[in-house]
């Protein structure tokens, strides 16, 4: 498995992702690159990849160097919060996270006149509910009414059906032609 990743911006919307392998350089099976869970390149010999990212786009990459490995079933560990513009006299939006019993400022987004805004969180702890809020700040410096968000981060969800329990999860009634799915 590729063990070390680095990424850096090399131009407008252009990022270079580099990695090294614990199997040595190059690995015998070469590299496979997955973007958002889909295979985008295989038999890659080099240890870097250049990608173009659109404004507001968030991509997840995984590089594998062992033919026996499959891409991860985990979801990305970050949350993207989106909100609609609230008023023409808004100068910015303060994004805050509820940590240790208090609201902590994470970022300020300038109001550039767009109708929609978004912000991507830090890497969030798994199996934990996270709370965020967006506070509009007027041109006069006064805070507006916050918009609150809460989410349960689960990057590794349990599969509801496995080969061992598939018969326990489904039943079919030939008289009614109905399928029952057990939780």
C-alpha positions as CSV (number, residue, x, y, z in Angstrom):
1,X,0.0,0.0,0.0
2,X,1.2,3.5,-0.7
3,X,2.1,5.0,2.7
4,X,3.1,8.6,2.3
5,X,1.1,11.2,0.5
6,X,1.9,14.9,-0.1
7,X,0.0,17.4,-2.2
8,X,0.8,20.9,-3.3
9,X,-0.6,23.5,-5.6
10,X,1.4,24.0,-8.8
11,X,-0.9,26.4,-10.7
12,X,-4.4,27.9,-10.9
13,X,-6.7,24.9,-10.1
14,X,-3.7,22.5,-10.6
15,X,-2.5,20.2,-7.8
16,X,0.3,17.7,-7.7
17,X,-0.1,14.6,-5.6
18,X,3.0,12.6,-4.8
19,X,3.5,9.4,-2.8
20,X,6.0,6.8,-1.8
21,X,5.4,3.0,-1.3
22,X,6.5,0.8,1.5
23,X,7.0,-2.0,-1.1
24,X,10.0,-0.2,-2.6
25,X,10.3,1.9,-5.7
26,X,8.7,1.0,-8.0
27,X,6.4,-1.7,-6.7
28,X,6.1,-4.9,-8.7
29,X,2.4,-4.3,-9.5
30,X,2.8,-0.6,-10.2
31,X,0.2,1.9,-9.0
32,X,-3.5,2.2,-9.3
33,X,-5.1,5.6,-8.7
34,X,-8.7,6.0,-7.5
35,X,-10.5,9.3,-7.6
36,X,-13.7,9.5,-5.4
37,X,-13.7,5.7,-5.4
38,X,-13.4,5.2,-9.2
39,X,-10.3,3.9,-10.9
40,X,-8.8,6.7,-13.0
41,X,-5.4,5.2,-13.9
42,X,-3.7,1.9,-13.6
43,X,-0.2,0.6,-14.3
44,X,1.2,4.0,-13.3
45,X,5.0,3.9,-13.0
46,X,5.6,7.4,-11.6
47,X,5.0,8.4,-8.0
48,X,3.1,11.6,-8.7
49,X,-0.1,12.7,-10.3
50,X,-1.3,16.1,-11.5
51,X,-5.0,16.9,-11.1
52,X,-7.2,19.9,-12.0
53,X,-9.7,20.9,-9.4
54,X,-12.6,23.2,-10.1
55,X,-13.5,26.0,-7.7
56,X,-15.6,24.5,-4.8
57,X,-14.7,20.9,-5.8
58,X,-13.4,18.5,-3.3
59,X,-11.7,15.3,-4.5
60,X,-10.6,12.2,-2.6
61,X,-7.7,10.1,-4.0
62,X,-6.4,6.7,-3.0
63,X,-3.2,5.2,-4.5
64,X,-2.7,1.4,-4.2
65,X,0.5,-0.5,-5.0
66,X,-0.7,-4.0,-4.3
67,X,-2.9,-5.9,-6.8
68,X,-4.6,-7.7,-3.9
69,X,-5.8,-4.4,-2.3
70,X,-9.2,-2.9,-3.1
71,X,-10.0,0.8,-2.6
72,X,-11.3,1.8,0.8
73,X,-15.0,1.8,1.6
74,X,-14.5,4.7,4.0
75,X,-16.2,8.0,3.3
76,X,-14.1,11.2,3.3
77,X,-13.4,12.5,6.8
78,X,-14.3,16.1,6.1
79,X,-17.7,17.9,6.0
80,X,-18.6,20.5,3.4
81,X,-21.1,23.0,4.7
82,X,-23.0,25.1,2.2
83,X,-25.4,28.0,2.8
84,X,-27.2,30.6,0.8
85,X,-26.4,34.4,1.0
86,X,-28.5,36.1,3.6
87,X,-28.5,39.8,2.9
88,X,-26.9,42.4,0.7
89,X,-25.3,44.2,3.7
90,X,-23.4,41.1,4.8
91,X,-19.6,41.6,4.7
92,X,-18.6,38.0,5.7
93,X,-19.6,34.7,7.3
94,X,-17.9,33.4,10.4
95,X,-17.8,29.6,10.5
96,X,-17.6,28.2,14.0
97,X,-17.4,24.7,15.5
98,X,-18.7,23.7,18.9
99,X,-15.7,22.3,20.8
100,X,-15.4,21.6,24.5
101,X,-18.6,23.5,25.4
102,X,-17.9,26.6,23.4
103,X,-18.0,28.0,19.8
104,X,-14.6,28.2,18.2
105,X,-14.0,30.3,15.1
106,X,-12.6,28.1,12.3
107,X,-12.8,30.4,9.2
108,X,-14.2,33.6,7.8
109,X,-15.7,33.6,4.3
110,X,-15.9,37.0,2.6
111,X,-19.3,37.9,1.0
112,X,-18.3,38.4,-2.6
113,X,-21.9,38.7,-3.8
114,X,-22.3,35.0,-4.7
115,X,-25.7,33.4,-4.0
116,X,-24.1,30.2,-2.5
117,X,-21.1,29.7,-0.2
118,X,-19.4,26.6,1.1
119,X,-16.6,25.7,3.4
120,X,-14.8,22.4,4.1
121,X,-14.1,21.4,7.6
122,X,-10.9,19.9,9.2
123,X,-10.6,16.1,9.3
124,X,-13.3,15.1,11.7
125,X,-13.2,12.3,14.3
126,X,-15.2,9.2,13.4
127,X,-18.4,8.1,15.2
128,X,-18.8,11.5,16.7
129,X,-21.5,14.2,16.3
130,X,-20.0,17.5,15.2
131,X,-21.8,20.9,15.4
132,X,-21.0,23.9,13.3
133,X,-22.7,27.2,12.7
134,X,-22.3,30.0,10.2
135,X,-22.7,33.6,11.6
136,X,-23.4,36.3,9.1
137,X,-21.4,39.5,9.9
138,X,-22.8,42.8,8.7
139,X,-20.8,45.6,7.1
140,X,-21.3,47.4,10.5
141,X,-19.6,44.5,12.3
142,X,-22.7,43.2,14.0
143,X,-23.5,39.5,14.1
144,X,-26.7,38.3,12.4
145,X,-28.7,35.2,13.2
146,X,-26.5,32.0,13.1
147,X,-27.3,29.1,10.9
148,X,-26.6,25.8,12.8
149,X,-25.5,22.4,11.4
150,X,-25.0,19.1,13.2
151,X,-23.7,15.9,11.7
152,X,-22.7,12.4,12.8
153,X,-19.4,11.5,11.1
154,X,-19.3,7.8,10.1
155,X,-16.5,7.1,7.7
156,X,-16.6,3.3,8.0
157,X,-20.3,2.4,8.0
158,X,-21.3,-1.1,8.8
159,X,-22.5,-3.0,5.8
160,X,-26.1,-3.9,6.3
161,X,-25.8,-7.1,4.3
162,X,-23.0,-9.7,4.3
163,X,-22.7,-13.1,2.7
164,X,-23.3,-14.6,6.2
165,X,-26.6,-12.9,6.8
166,X,-28.1,-12.2,3.4
167,X,-30.8,-14.9,3.9
168,X,-31.7,-13.4,7.3
169,X,-32.2,-9.9,5.8
170,X,-34.6,-10.8,2.9
171,X,-37.7,-12.9,2.6
172,X,-40.0,-13.4,-0.4
173,X,-43.7,-14.3,-0.2
174,X,-44.7,-16.0,-3.5
175,X,-48.4,-15.5,-2.7
176,X,-48.2,-11.7,-2.5
177,X,-45.0,-11.3,-4.6
178,X,-43.6,-9.1,-1.8
179,X,-40.0,-8.9,-0.6
180,X,-39.5,-8.1,3.1
181,X,-36.2,-6.5,4.2
182,X,-35.3,-6.9,7.8
183,X,-33.2,-4.2,9.5
